[in-house]
Amino acid sequence: MLCNIRDDSYDGLYVQLMYVGDADNCLGSSSKCATLVVSGDGRYFSKDAIQIIIKMAAANGVRRVWVGQNGLLSTPAVSAVIRERVGADGSKATGAFILTASHNPGGPHEDFGIKYNMENGGSAPEAITDMIFENTKTITEYLIAEDLPNVDISAIGVTSFGGPEGQFDVEVFDSASDYVKLMKSIFDFELIRKLLSSPKFTFCYDALHGVAGAYANRIFVEELGAQESSLLNCVPKEDFGGGHPDPNLTYAKELVARMGLGKSNSEVEPPEFGAAADGDADRNMILGKRFFVTPSDSVAIIAANAVDAIPYFSSGLKGVARSMPTSAALDVVAKHLKLKFFEVPTGWKFFCNLMDDGLCSICGEESFGTGSDHIREKDGIWAVLAWLSILAYKNKENLNGDKLVTVEDIVRKHWATYGRHYYTRYDYENVDAGAAKDLMAYLIKLQSSLNEINTIVKGVRSDVSNVINADEFEYKDPVDGSVSKHQGIRFLFEDGSRLVFRLSGTGSEGATIRLYIEQFEKDPSKTGRDSQEALAPLVEVALKLSKMQEFTGRSAPTVIT
């Protein structure tokens, strides 16, 4: 859930605290047993919001609040803390308020959000967020302990208060310890350390001034022995250094240039491996030397190598899953390895249901989200460690050889084995919301006639296959039977190509239209083409078929991935 909060309007926050304080949501006991985690990505207003939440929690009878030092916890770390952390008195977290607006900019005039996570470590389901929203329409008052002094969240320790509801504790704890412990239980840190210590292997990690910086030095430098100079923008800042903390080729400009993928050529040899995180560290981008790994390929490659390279998965994978707009690269791996496979709507909660039921081990989204069943959120640093594990495994007998196996080597070998899914995503950001809805309505109406669709397609490019199916994606959850409708407009072509159109509403202004374009190529001699060149015919068809410029007034997308 993402909502805007200002210091003079707490109604939405209070009804969330009402939910936490409800007896049925505290392991069958009273609200006095509730333990809340409150932290976030460090964006502007977070420190004020933490103090407000602490005071409202005290007034609502919450027993204790756990806060990451300086108010910093990545979204994956919050999930880990809920699932793994045990207090000195044996307490476990009831849930968490995560103060983040994900990969959106921060600052006095930018985005701020509050997200509530449940006892399983995952985001609150729609039934809960809908209840919260309905309560905001009727709430007439809220409780807040205004006289409670502010807690020093920079110092680790416990501050205790007494009151009519009994004792109330606020514990400030180290932001990284629980998460680092979990990562060390999943990956072979010693094997990764050997890779990073090789003079042939160079490494670069960019936190984009987000909360990942609170973990980067601890994991990559202290635990794995990387050089501190390999870390970029790893000091968390309230405004993310004035940048857009979205790990893609457009916004991670410094990393992209260092990896040799910038527009200007540098005489400095790029590192062998590079990665970036978004504001709350749940997203990731993986790069090799002068080589970009698409998120769709990344999750497929992790799944294909997980059992051999990552100790956590040594006994096998339960299943794999991807969001509908993500390319079908994971589908091919699942079929080859005879794994359970699920295609779900966009939204990590759908993966959580599968993981809670023991059906899924690894999952991913094309929007730079990758993760596994170790927590109930996507996990950017986990994905980086997974890739370093694969590289370490592939090179464990080769560290003293002439040449290391590279990121590009691994990806190209994967394509040779499983085929390549040429893939791109066009984002049209801050489009007029009305115009965006009109475009989607036009596409839905167009889907009623395949003949009309194919007439348009052939009129644009005669070398593009016919559309054989056009629909709106609908998903029935195999765990709880719930049905999710209107999850994206699809055009499926005879040769396996796909066009997908979706609206995204994670920003605070207008709407974002996402256009996904995919073509499968199984001929190994044709998997080395430039992606944009290979997809050019489908791109032309997509723009003409949707009347993109006519509806939006945009002659080009904001971001191409």
C-alpha positions in Angstrom: 0.0 0.0 0.0 1.3 3.5 -0.9 -0.3 6.6 0.6 0.7 10.2 1.0 1.0 11.3 4.7 1.4 14.9 6.0 2.1 16.0 9.5 -1.4 17.4 10.0 -3.4 14.4 8.8 -3.0 11.0 10.5 -6.3 9.3 9.9 -5.1 6.7 7.5 -2.2 5.9 9.8 -4.5 5.6 12.8 -6.8 3.1 11.2 -3.8 1.0 10.4 -2.9 1.1 14.1 -6.5 0.2 14.9 -5.9 -3.0 12.8 -2.7 -3.8 14.6 -4.3 -3.3 18.0 -7.3 -5.6 17.2 -7.2 -8.7 19.4 -7.5 -11.1 16.5 -4.4 -9.6 14.9 -2.2 -10.2 17.9 -1.9 -14.0 18.1 -5.3 -14.2 19.8 -4.3 -12.0 22.7 -4.8 -8.3 23.5 -3.1 -5.3 21.8 -0.7 -5.2 24.8 1.3 -8.0 23.2 1.8 -6.4 19.9 5.3 -5.7 18.6 5.6 -3.3 15.7 8.6 -2.7 13.4 8.8 0.9 12.2 11.5 2.0 9.8 12.1 2.7 6.1 14.4 3.8 3.3 15.4 7.1 5.0 13.6 9.4 2.6 12.4 12.9 3.7 9.9 13.0 6.5 10.7 9.5 7.7 12.2 10.6 11.0 9.2 12.7 11.8 6.9 9.9 10.8 8.7 7.4 13.0 8.1 9.6 16.1 4.5 10.1 15.2 3.9 6.4 14.8 5.7 5.7 18.1 3.3 8.1 19.9 0.2 6.7 18.2 1.3 3.2 19.0 1.8 4.1 22.6 -1.7 5.6 22.7 -3.3 2.6 21.1 -1.8 0.1 23.7 0.9 -1.4 21.5 3.4 -3.2 23.8 6.7 -2.4 22.0 8.1 -0.8 18.8 11.3 -1.9 17.1 13.2 0.7 15.1 16.2 0.2 12.9 19.1 2.5 13.9 18.6 5.9 12.3 15.2 4.7 11.2 16.8 2.7 8.4 15.6 -0.8 7.3 15.4 -2.0 3.7 12.0 -3.5 2.7 13.6 -7.0 2.5 15.3 -6.5 5.9 11.9 -5.6 7.4 10.5 -8.8 6.1 13.5 -10.7 7.5 13.1 -9.0 10.9 9.4 -9.9 11.1 10.1 -13.5 10.3 13.5 -14.1 12.0 14.1 -11.6 14.9 13.3 -12.6 18.5 13.4 -10.0 21.3 15.3 -10.5 24.5 11.9 -11.3 26.2 11.0 -13.8 23.4 8.8 -11.3 21.6 8.2 -11.6 17.8 7.0 -8.8 15.5 3.3 -8.6 14.8 3.8 -6.5 11.7 5.6 -3.5 10.4 5.1 0.0 9.0 7.6 0.5 6.2 8.2 4.2 5.3 9.0 4.2 1.6 7.7 5.1 -1.8 9.8 2.4 -3.4 11.8 3.6 -6.4 10.1 7.0 -6.5 12.2 10.2 -5.8 12.3 11.6 -2.2 12.5 15.1 -0.8 10.3 18.0 0.5 8.4 18.1 -2.9 8.6 14.4 -3.8 7.0 11.2 -2.7 6.5 9.7 0.8 4.6 6.5 1.5 3.6 4.1 4.2 3.3 0.3 3.6 2.0 -2.2 6.2 3.5 -5.7 6.3 1.8 -8.7 8.0 3.0 -11.4 10.4 4.4 -13.5 7.5 6.6 -10.6 6.5 4.6 -9.8 3.3 2.6 -6.8 2.3 -0.9 -6.5 3.7 -3.4 -8.2 1.3 -6.2 -6.3 -0.4 -8.8 -7.3 2.2 -6.8 -5.5 4.8 -5.9 -2.4 2.8 -9.5 -2.1 1.6 -10.6 -2.2 5.2 -8.2 0.5 6.1 -9.3 2.6 3.2 -13.0 2.2 4.2 -12.2 3.2 7.7 -10.6 6.4 6.6 -14.0 7.5 5.3 -15.7 7.3 8.7 -13.0 7.9 11.3 -13.7 10.9 13.5 -10.8 10.9 16.0 -7.4 9.3 16.6 -5.3 8.6 19.7 -1.8 10.0 20.1 0.4 10.3 23.1 1.5 13.8 22.2 3.4 14.3 25.5 5.6 11.3 24.9 9.2 12.6 24.4 10.9 11.8 21.1 13.1 8.7 21.1 16.7 9.0 20.0 16.7 6.6 17.1 20.4 7.1 16.4 21.4 5.2 19.6 21.0 1.4 19.9 19.1 0.5 23.1 15.7 0.3 24.8 13.7 3.3 26.0 10.8 2.3 28.3 7.8 4.3 29.3 5.0 3.7 31.8 1.3 4.7 31.3 -2.3 3.7 31.8 -1.9 0.9 29.3 1.1 -0.5 31.0 4.8 -0.6 30.0 5.7 0.6 26.5 9.1 0.0 25.0 10.9 1.4 22.0 14.0 -0.6 21.0 16.5 0.7 18.5 18.5 -2.1 17.0 21.3 -2.5 14.4 19.7 -2.2 10.9 21.9 -4.8 9.3 22.6 -7.7 11.8 19.5 -9.8 11.3 19.6 -9.4 7.5 23.3 -10.2 7.2 22.8 -13.3 9.4 20.0 -14.5 7.1 22.1 -13.9 3.9 25.0 -15.9 5.4 22.6 -18.8 6.0 21.6 -18.8 2.4 24.9 -18.3 0.5 28.4 -19.6 0.6 30.1 -16.4 1.7 33.5 -18.0 1.7 33.2 -19.0 -1.9 32.1 -15.5 -2.9 35.0 -14.0 -0.9 37.4 -16.1 -2.9 35.9 -14.7 -6.1 36.1 -11.1 -4.9 39.7 -11.6 -3.8 40.8 -12.6 -7.3 42.8 -9.9 -9.0 41.0 -10.8 -12.2 37.5 -10.0 -10.7 36.4 -6.4 -10.2 33.1 -5.4 -8.7 30.9 -2.2 -8.4 27.7 -1.7 -6.4 25.5 1.4 -6.6 23.0 2.1 -3.8 21.7 5.3 -5.5 21.8 6.9 -2.1 19.0 4.6 -0.9 18.8 2.4 2.1 20.9 -0.4 0.5 23.9 1.7 1.5 23.2 0.7 5.1 24.0 -2.9 4.1 26.6 -2.6 1.3 29.7 -1.9 3.4 28.7 -4.5 5.9 28.1 -7.3 3.4 30.4 -6.5 0.4 33.3 -5.0 2.2 33.4 -6.4 5.8 32.0 -9.8 5.1 33.1 -10.5 1.5 36.3 -8.4 1.3 35.5 -6.1 -1.6 37.3 -2.8 -1.8 35.4 0.1 -0.3 36.1 2.0 -3.6 33.8 -0.5 -5.3 30.8 1.1 -3.6 29.0 4.0 -5.3 26.5 6.3 -3.7 26.2 4.2 -0.6 25.4 6.9 1.9 21.6 7.0 2.4 20.2 10.5 1.8 16.7 11.9 2.4 16.5 13.1 -1.2 18.6 10.2 -2.7 21.2 12.8 -3.6 18.7 14.6 -5.9 18.5 11.5 -8.1 15.7 9.0 -9.0 16.5 5.8 -7.1 15.3 3.5 -9.8 17.9 0.9 -10.9 17.7 0.9 -14.6 19.8 2.1 -17.6 18.3 5.5 -17.5 18.6 6.5 -13.9 21.7 4.6 -12.7 23.8 6.7 -15.0 27.1 6.6 -13.0 27.1 2.8 -12.7 26.1 2.5 -16.4 29.0 4.7 -17.4 31.4 2.8 -15.2 30.3 -0.5 -16.6 31.1 0.7 -20.1 27.5 1.1 -21.2 27.4 4.8 -21.4 27.2 7.0 -24.5 30.8 8.1 -24.2 33.7 5.7 -24.4 36.1 5.6 -21.5 39.7 4.4 -21.5 39.2 2.9 -18.1 38.5 -0.8 -18.2 35.0 -1.5 -16.7 34.5 -3.9 -13.8 33.5 -7.5 -14.4 30.3 -7.2 -12.4 28.1 -4.3 -11.5 24.7 -4.0 -9.7 22.4 -1.3 -8.4 19.5 -1.0 -6.0 16.4 1.2 -5.7 15.4 3.4 -2.8 14.2 0.7 -0.4 16.6 -2.0 -1.8 14.0 -4.5 -3.0 14.8 -4.0 -6.7 18.1 -4.7 -8.5 19.9 -4.3 -11.8 22.6 -6.7 -12.9 25.4 -5.7 -15.3 28.4 -7.4 -16.7 31.3 -5.6 -18.4 29.6 -3.7 -21.3 26.6 -6.0 -20.9 23.1 -5.6 -19.5 21.2 -8.5 -18.0 17.4 -8.1 -18.4 15.4 -8.8 -15.2 13.5 -11.5 -17.1 16.7 -13.3 -18.0 18.2 -12.7 -14.5 15.5 -14.7 -12.7 15.6 -17.5 -15.3 19.4 -17.8 -14.9 19.2 -17.8 -11.1 16.6 -20.5 -11.2 18.6 -22.6 -13.7 21.8 -22.4 -11.5 20.4 -22.2 -8.0 20.6 -25.9 -7.0 24.3 -26.1 -7.9 25.4 -22.6 -6.8 23.4 -21.6 -3.8 23.4 -23.9 -0.7 19.9 -22.8 0.4 18.5 -24.5 -2.7 20.8 -27.6 -2.7 17.9 -30.0 -2.0 15.9 -28.7 -5.0 13.4 -26.0 -6.0 9.7 -26.3 -5.0 8.6 -24.3 -8.0 9.2 -21.0 -9.8 6.9 -18.1 -10.7 6.9 -14.9 -12.7 4.6 -11.9 -13.2 2.6 -12.0 -16.4 4.5 -9.1 -18.1 7.8 -10.7 -17.4 9.3 -12.6 -20.4 8.8 -16.4 -20.7 12.5 -17.2 -20.2 11.6 -18.7 -16.8 8.9 -20.8 -18.3 11.4 -22.6 -20.5 13.7 -23.3 -17.6 10.8 -24.6 -15.6 9.8 -26.9 -18.4 13.4 -28.1 -18.9 13.9 -28.8 -15.2 10.4 -30.2 -14.7 9.5 -27.6 -12.1 6.1 -26.3 -11.0 5.5 -23.0 -12.8 3.1 -20.1 -12.1 2.2 -17.0 -14.1 0.7 -14.4 -11.7 -0.5 -10.8 -11.9 2.0 -8.0 -11.1 2.3 -7.7 -7.3 4.5 -9.6 -4.9 1.6 -10.6 -2.8 0.7 -13.3 -5.4 4.1 -14.8 -5.0 3.7 -14.7 -1.2 0.6 -16.9 -1.4 2.5 -19.5 -3.4 5.5 -19.4 -1.1 3.4 -19.6 2.1 1.8 -22.8 0.6 5.2 -24.3 -0.3 4.7 -24.1 -4.0 7.4 -21.6 -5.0 11.1 -21.2 -4.3 12.3 -18.5 -6.8 10.2 -15.7 -8.4 10.7 -12.5 -10.3 9.2 -9.5 -12.1 10.4 -7.7 -15.2 10.4 -4.5 -13.1 13.8 -5.4 -11.6 12.3 -7.4 -8.7 13.8 -10.8 -7.9 13.5 -13.0 -4.8 12.9 -16.3 -3.1 11.0 -17.9 -0.2 13.6 -16.8 2.4 11.4 -13.7 3.0 8.1 -12.4 1.6 9.4 -9.4 -0.4 11.6 -9.1 -3.4 15.2 -8.7 -2.4 17.8 -6.7 -4.3 20.9 -7.6 -2.4 19.8 -11.3 -2.4 19.7 -11.1 -6.2 23.2 -9.6 -6.3 24.5 -12.3 -3.9 22.8 -15.0 -6.1 24.7 -13.7 -9.2 28.0 -13.5 -7.3 27.3 -17.1 -6.1 26.8 -18.3 -9.7 29.9 -16.5 -10.8 31.9 -18.0 -7.9 30.6 -21.5 -8.6 31.4 -21.2 -12.3 34.9 -20.0 -11.5 35.8 -22.0 -8.4 38.3 -24.1 -10.3 39.4 -21.2 -12.6 40.5 -18.4 -10.3 44.1 -18.9 -11.2 43.3 -19.5 -14.9 43.8 -17.1 -17.8 40.3 -15.9 -18.0 37.3 -16.0 -15.7 33.8 -17.0 -16.7 32.0 -13.7 -17.1 28.4 -12.4 -16.7 28.1 -12.3 -20.5 29.5 -15.8 -20.8 26.8 -17.1 -18.5 24.0 -15.3 -20.2 25.0 -16.4 -23.7 25.4 -20.0 -22.6 21.9 -19.8 -21.2 20.6 -18.5 -24.5 22.3 -21.3 -26.3 20.7 -23.9 -24.0 17.2 -22.4 -23.5 16.8 -19.9 -26.4 16.6 -16.1 -26.1 13.6 -14.0 -25.3 14.2 -10.6 -26.9 12.5 -8.2 -24.6 12.0 -4.5 -23.9 9.8 -2.3 -21.9 8.6 1.2 -22.8 7.5 3.4 -19.9 5.4 6.5 -20.6 5.5 8.2 -17.2 3.1 11.0 -15.9 0.7 10.6 -18.7 -2.7 12.3 -18.3 -4.8 9.7 -16.4 -7.8 10.2 -18.6 -5.8 9.8 -21.8 -4.2 6.6 -20.4 -7.6 5.1 -19.5 -8.9 6.0 -23.0 -6.0 4.2 -24.6 -6.6 1.1 -22.6 -10.4 1.2 -23.3 -9.6 1.5 -27.1 -7.3 -1.6 -26.9 -10.0 -3.6 -25.1 -12.6 -2.7 -27.7 -10.1 -3.5 -30.5 -9.6 -7.0 -29.1 -13.1 -8.0 -30.1 -12.0 -8.4 -33.7 -8.8 -10.4 -34.6 -9.4 -9.6 -38.2 -9.2 -5.9 -37.6 -6.1 -6.3 -35.4 -4.3 -8.3 -38.0 -5.3 -5.9 -40.8 -3.6 -3.1 -38.7 -0.6 -5.3 -38.0 0.0 -6.3 -41.6 -0.6 -2.7 -42.7 2.3 -1.7 -40.5 4.7 -4.6 -40.9 4.0 -7.5 -43.3 6.9 -9.5 -41.7 5.2 -9.7 -38.3 3.2 -12.8 -37.5 -0.6 -12.8 -37.0 -2.2 -12.2 -33.7 -3.9 -15.5 -32.7 -5.2 -14.4 -29.3 -6.0 -11.1 -27.6 -7.4 -10.8 -24.0 -7.2 -9.2 -20.6 -5.1 -11.4 -18.3 -7.1 -13.0 -15.4 -5.6 -15.1 -12.6 -7.2 -17.6 -10.2 -5.0 -18.1 -7.2 -4.4 -21.8 -6.7 -4.1 -21.3 -2.9 -7.1 -19.3 -1.9 -9.2 -19.4 -5.1 -9.4 -15.6 -5.4 -9.7 -14.2 -8.9 -7.8 -11.1 -10.1 -9.3 -9.5 -13.3 -8.1 -6.7 -15.6 -4.4 -7.5 -15.0 -3.1 -6.3 -18.4 -4.0 -6.3 -22.1 -2.3 -9.0 -24.1 -1.8 -9.6 -27.8 -0.3 -13.1 -28.5 1.3 -13.8 -31.9 1.6 -17.0 -33.8 5.4 -17.2 -33.5 5.3 -16.8 -29.7 5.7 -13.0 -29.7 3.8 -10.9 -27.2 2.6 -7.4 -26.7 1.4 -6.4 -23.3 -0.1 -3.1 -22.1 -0.5 -2.2 -18.4 -1.3 0.9 -16.4 0.9 1.5 -13.3 -0.1 3.8 -10.5 2.9 3.8 -8.1 3.7 7.4 -8.8 2.0 10.4 -7.3 1.2 12.2 -10.5 -0.7 11.1 -13.6 -0.5 7.5 -14.8 2.3 5.4 -16.3 1.6 3.3 -19.3 3.9 0.3 -19.6 4.4 -1.5 -23.0 6.1 -4.9 -23.0 7.4 -6.3 -26.2 8.8 -9.9 -26.4 10.0 -12.2 -29.2 11.4 -15.8 -28.6 14.3 -17.0 -30.7 15.5 -20.6 -30.3 18.0 -20.7 -33.2 21.4 -20.3 -31.4 22.8 -18.6 -34.5 20.2 -15.8 -34.1 20.4 -15.1 -30.4 23.3 -12.6 -30.6 21.4 -9.8 -32.3 21.0 -6.3 -30.8 17.8 -6.4 -28.8 16.3 -3.2 -30.1 17.1 -4.1 -33.7 15.5 -7.6 -33.3 12.4 -6.0 -31.7 12.0 -3.0 -34.0 9.2 -4.5 -36.1 7.1 -5.4 -33.1 7.8 -2.0 -31.5 6.5 -0.3 -34.7 3.4 -2.5 -34.6 2.7 -1.8 -30.9 2.9 2.0 -31.3 0.6 2.0 -34.3 -1.8 -0.6 -33.0 -2.3 1.3 -29.7 -2.3 4.8 -31.2 0.2 5.7 -28.5 1.1 9.2 -29.8 -2.5 10.0 -30.7 -3.7 9.3 -27.2 -0.8 10.5 -25.1 0.8 13.2 -27.2 4.2 11.4 -26.6 6.5 10.8 -29.5 8.9 8.7 -27.3 8.8 6.8 -24.0 10.2 8.3 -20.8 12.3 5.2 -20.2 13.3 2.2 -22.3 14.5 -0.9 -20.5 
